[in-house]
Amino acid sequence: MTLTIAVRLSKIILVTIVAAFAIIVSFNNIVDYGSNFSFVQHVLSMDTTFEGNALMGRAIESSALHHLAYWIIIAMEAITGLLCAWGAFNLIAALRESNSMFTKAKTAATLGLTLGLLLWFGGFMVVGAEWFVMWQSDIWNGQQPAFRFATLLLLTLIYLHLPESEELM
């Protein structure tokens, strides 16, 4: 096995792990809907933030909007996983192809990883932690897991796009 093939295989494995992670997370959120729905409900309601919080005007108390937000999160998780799975399949199919063909095969994985970043960095860290001041809650603070997920997705995306050498065989 050449170094180029080994590097490509490592990229495929990482994209596959992200696919499995996102699919399992979305599946778990559907099967055990209530557990993480409570998280979304409390973050959007801002009911466990600091007392006297001057930002409470941002709180969303509509149960229908809580469910809508949660279903958007679940859909983004599932689509992230499916795009990464499709991307891993495309990468496997291009494993022994030229660098330009292998690079073209990165498209679905790139979209999946970017959607995951949009969810865990944009959705949880920007919207949840900062707009709805989730960081103020001792109980419903998902910043650390969101940061871990976003970091791993970003590192995978960067690694995926590092160039491979031309040597294939």
C-alpha positions in Angstrom: 0.0 0.0 0.0 1.3 3.4 -0.9 1.3 6.4 1.4 -1.2 8.2 -0.9 -3.7 5.3 -0.6 -3.1 5.1 3.2 -3.8 8.9 3.5 -6.9 8.6 1.3 -8.1 5.6 3.4 -7.6 7.6 6.6 -9.7 10.5 5.1 -12.4 8.0 4.2 -12.4 6.5 7.7 -12.8 10.0 9.3 -15.6 11.0 7.0 -17.3 7.6 7.7 -17.0 8.2 11.5 -18.6 11.6 11.2 -21.4 10.0 9.1 -22.0 7.4 11.8 -21.9 9.9 14.6 -24.4 12.3 13.0 -26.7 9.5 11.9 -26.7 8.0 15.4 -27.3 11.4 17.1 -30.3 12.1 14.8 -31.6 8.5 15.4 -31.2 8.9 19.1 -33.0 12.2 19.1 -36.0 10.7 17.3 -36.2 7.5 19.4 -35.6 9.4 22.7 -37.3 12.6 21.6 -38.1 13.9 25.0 -34.6 13.9 26.5 -33.0 16.4 24.1 -36.3 18.2 23.4 -36.1 19.4 27.1 -32.7 20.8 26.3 -34.0 22.8 23.3 -37.1 23.9 25.2 -35.1 25.2 28.2 -32.4 26.9 26.0 -35.0 28.7 23.8 -37.2 29.6 26.9 -34.1 30.9 28.6 -35.7 29.8 31.9 -32.4 28.8 33.6 -30.3 31.8 32.7 -29.2 34.4 35.3 -32.0 36.0 37.3 -32.7 39.5 36.1 -31.2 38.7 32.7 -31.6 41.9 30.5 -31.7 39.7 27.4 -34.9 37.8 28.3 -36.8 39.5 25.4 -35.1 37.0 23.1 -36.8 34.0 24.9 -39.1 31.9 22.8 -41.9 30.3 24.9 -44.0 28.8 22.1 -44.0 25.0 22.4 -44.7 24.8 18.6 -41.5 26.8 17.9 -39.6 24.6 20.3 -40.7 21.5 18.4 -39.9 23.2 15.0 -36.4 24.1 16.2 -35.8 20.6 17.4 -37.0 19.0 14.2 -34.7 21.4 12.3 -31.8 20.3 14.5 -32.7 16.6 13.9 -33.0 17.1 10.2 -29.6 18.9 10.0 -28.0 16.0 12.0 -29.5 13.4 9.7 -28.6 15.3 6.5 -25.0 15.8 7.8 -24.7 12.1 8.4 -26.2 11.2 5.0 -24.0 13.6 3.1 -20.9 12.3 4.9 -22.0 8.7 4.2 -22.5 9.6 0.5 -19.2 11.4 0.5 -17.4 8.4 2.0 -19.0 6.2 -0.7 -17.8 8.6 -3.4 -14.3 8.7 -1.9 -14.1 4.9 -1.8 -15.1 4.8 -5.5 -12.3 7.3 -6.3 -9.7 5.7 -4.0 -7.3 4.7 -6.8 -8.3 7.5 -9.2 -6.2 10.6 -10.1 -5.9 13.4 -7.6 -8.4 15.5 -9.6 -11.0 12.7 -9.5 -10.4 12.1 -5.8 -10.8 15.8 -5.1 -14.1 15.9 -7.1 -15.3 13.0 -4.9 -14.9 15.2 -1.8 -17.9 17.3 -2.6 -20.7 15.5 -0.7 -18.4 15.0 2.4 -17.5 18.7 2.2 -21.1 19.7 2.2 -21.9 17.3 5.1 -19.0 18.5 7.2 -20.0 22.1 6.5 -23.6 21.5 7.4 -22.5 19.9 10.7 -20.4 23.0 11.4 -23.4 25.2 10.7 -25.4 23.2 13.2 -22.9 22.7 16.1 -20.9 25.9 15.7 -23.5 28.2 14.2 -26.6 26.7 15.8 -25.4 25.6 19.2 -22.5 28.0 19.9 -23.6 31.2 18.2 -27.4 30.9 18.4 -27.8 28.8 21.5 -24.8 29.8 23.7 -24.7 33.5 22.7 -28.1 34.6 21.4 -30.1 32.6 24.0 -27.2 32.9 26.5 -27.1 29.2 27.1 -23.7 29.7 28.8 -25.5 31.2 31.8 -27.3 27.9 32.5 -25.7 25.4 34.9 -28.2 22.7 33.8 -28.8 23.3 30.0 -25.4 24.3 28.7 -24.3 22.4 25.6 -21.3 24.6 24.7 -18.6 22.0 25.6 -20.1 19.1 23.5 -20.9 21.5 20.6 -17.3 22.8 20.7 -15.9 19.3 20.6 -18.2 18.3 17.7 -17.4 21.5 15.8 -13.7 21.1 16.4 -13.7 17.5 15.1 -15.7 18.4 12.1 -13.5 21.3 11.2 -10.3 19.2 11.7 -11.8 16.5 9.5 -12.8 19.1 6.8 -9.3 20.6 6.9 -7.6 17.2 6.7 -9.9 16.0 3.9 -8.8 19.0 1.8 -5.1 18.6 2.3 -3.6 17.5 -1.0 -2.5 14.0 -1.6 0.7 13.1 -3.4 0.5 11.9 -7.0 1.9 8.5 -6.2 -1.0 6.0 -6.3 0.6 2.5 -6.6 
